[in-house]
Amino acid sequence: MTTRAGRRRRVSAPSDETFDEAAWGAVVAQFGDHLRTSLQLSPYTVRNYISDIAAFGEFLRLRRVRDLSRVDRGFLRDYLAWLLELGYVKPSVSRKLTALRAYYRFLVARGDVDRDQTDLVSSPRLDRRLPVAATRREIEALLDVPDPTSERGQRDRALLEVLYSAGLRVAEVCSLDVGDIDFEARELRVIGKGSKERVALLGRPALAALKDYLGGTRPVMARRSSEQALFLNRYGGRLSARSVERLVKRYALEAGLDPEFHTHTLRHSFATHLLDGGADLRVVQDLMGHSSPATTQIYTHVSTEQARRVYLGAHPRARRRAGLAAPSESEES
């Protein structure tokens, strides 16, 4: 059995090759072009893939490996162990392995390597974590924070309403154009992962907030360079994902919500509240743009956990079993 110390010893014993920085950078750039053009991934996703691949380049540099066809199962296991020793959490390691698999598929298709052993290693087993959803009252508190009488407040109220009403990813809301809104049908045209198009629905508060923004703040913020971008920054450009994440975090803190509240919490809450209200799982899957029902299935567990907490906190027999005071006879009758 290979011990952690043994893995360290192998990592510290480099080959006689010299890592070629220029060649590595050129191929990674071509991989990025492939992701953008052939797979039509979003710039945000491409950036994450390239960032994850960079860690593998650092390991190749450490081991002085130039020939990627030399990378076998043992080398890859050393790489994953190295990441864990550096302090990367399991989800990050798993994501980097996913990026590496995509990279090797690209290399094999081009004929740069004749074997791909990335499928022979497994990702670290992840601890099951349920997505965290806010309560309806917490969502209301968040949506009430932006001041609709100010320019930025008007924009931010519309942004938050759309994120929650349609259950959008941050990249999806940033890519929206004015022409994507159908006020009469109360719909949004959304381009999701893999450039897949879907229709998202909007509630009346979101539609009202959008009308206020489009009739008030947006014309003031718009510049010639704004084109058709729906949500604009103060310079008239398209609002970035980083800016959206920052403002959601700021408003959440002002509303007194959990400091870990982020843009995806709104999406989690969207799905959970739909299921709590009796929505069919397949409908929620379509609205969220999930390709597989298994991805949406996790939200049923969230709803079950919430139901359990409500039951344990409210049902008199549940409270008694938990060691709390039993209700009086008049309460039980």
Secondary structure, 3 states (H helix, E strand, C coil): CCCHHHHHHHHCCCCCCCCCHHHHHHHHHHHHHHHHHCCCCCHHHHHHHHHHHHHHHHHHHHHCCCCHHHCCHHHHHHHHHHHHHCCCCHHHHHHHHHHHHHHHHHHHHHCCCCCCCHHHCCCCCCCCCCCCCCCHHHHHHHHCCCCCCCHHHHHHHHHHHHHHHHCCCHHHHHCCEHHHEECCCCEEEEECHHHCEEEEECCHHHHHHHHHHHHCHHHHHCCHHHCCECCECCCCCECCHHHHHHHHHHHHHHCCCCCCCCHHHHHHHHHHHHHHCCCCHHHHHHHHCCCCHHHHHHHHHHHHHHHHHHHHHHCHHHHHHCCCCCCCHHHHC
